[in-house]
Each structure stands twice: as structure tokens, then as C-alpha cells.
Amino acid sequence: MDSLRHLAAHLGLDLTAICLLTFAIYYPRHRRRDLVPAYLALNVALFTIVAALAEVGGRGGMALGFGLFGVLSIIRLRSDAVQHQEVAYYFTTLVLGLICGLPHLRFALAAALSIVLLLVVYAADHPRLFARARRAVITLDAVHTNPTALRADLARRLGEPLHWTVMEIDFVRDLMVVDVRYREPVGTSAPAPTQPHIRTPTPTSPPASPSASASVATGHVDVPRPAAPALDTA
């Protein structure tokens, strides 16, 4: 009975930690819904496996443990869409499941280690930490063999270059691919959206006569002349 109560307390700690990591830290900053179930499922699955291995004990528990780490060692994040920050969240999810799943670990120590992990991830991935630091892979429409000229070109296009690596140079098409780390200029913001142009209706005028239209087209204005007086022949 005590073991079940102890396991339930560790499970509650694990669920609380992974929910804080996923819903309070990761999702508000990265907004990737597809990785939320991956983090939750991976954490709970590891907690379940570690708790089961601890219950097995000497009856094959060591062999199952080596098999578990062997399976985890061949798992590779092959998707190019997963960034390095998200890989860090993956490893934190793994460690939380392993720590909270150890039933012989004191609850206070497991809680303290989980809090330390959450605080480190929260601080390391904070948006205000190196807020202006950026990374981009760009293709330049010129080949710079002089590092000073390359730095000036990068500074003109992006900002202050901190470090760059030339990945490709094509002398035939006169271009080069550069992986650059730079500092964004102060006060850089997105351009304000342009206001839609509203056309005001103009008052319509009565149609002009064909003669008037021809006169306007040729640049002459016809002035009406008074009628000549009739001659009395009597």
C-alpha cells in the first residue's frame, strides 16, 4: 500500500513537471502543437518503463534496463523541422521521466531536481536572453574574396555580423552561400501595413457633344458666335 502511494506521488510530480514544461514554457514560446503530444507521451512512457523496471528488480531488471538504453540510443531525430531548442526540450522530457520514475528516490529530492531542470530550461530559453542575436543562411549575389568586403556586405543587409561561415561559392553564377550569426539593429520593427487607397467618387457631368469632344481632343475651344442680323432687302 505504501509503495502504491509512493508511486502515485511520483506520478503526480512527473505529470505536474511535464505539464509545466510543455504548457507553461514550451508552447507559449514556440507554438508547435505537434510536439506537445510527443513530449507528453515520451515522458509518461519513460516513467512507466522505469517504474516497471524498479518493480522487477533482480528478476531481469538489469537486462531490461540495458535493453531500454539500447533502444533509446538508436532513436534519432531525423526531421529537419526540429530545431536545437526543441531537442533540448526532448532531453529534458527524458530526464524528468527518468527522475520521477525512480521509486526508491526520495520524493523531496525528485521534486528538487525537477524544479532545477524547469528553472534551467526557463532561463536558457527565455526570449529576453540574447534577444537581438539571429542566425540566417543567405545567398549573396556576389562573390567576396576579401573578408572586409564580405563583412561590410553582411552588415549592410542584416546587421552587425558576429560570426559567419562560407558554405558555398559559385564563380559561374557569381553567388555565395553564407551561414551568418548577426546582431539585429536596435529599433528594427516590421513595416507598418499600408492603408488601402480609397477613391472618392467624382461628380458626373452631362455628356458633351461630339463637336466639343473633338475640340478638346485637338486642343481648340469653340466659342459660340452671335447670329448675324437679317438684311432687309425691301
Secondary structure, 3 states (H helix, E strand, C coil): CHHHHHHHHHHHHHHHHHHHHHHHHHHHHHCCHHHHHHHHHHHHHHHHHHHHHHHHCCCCHHHHHHHHHHHHHCCCCCCCCCCHHHHHHHHHHHHHHHHHHCCCCCHHHHHHHHHHHHHHHHHHCCCCCCCCEEEEEEEECCCCCCHHHHHHHHHHHCCEEEEEEEEEEECCCCEEEEEEEEECCCCCCCCCCCCCCCCCCCCCCCCCCHHHHHHHHHCCCCCCCCCCCCCCCC
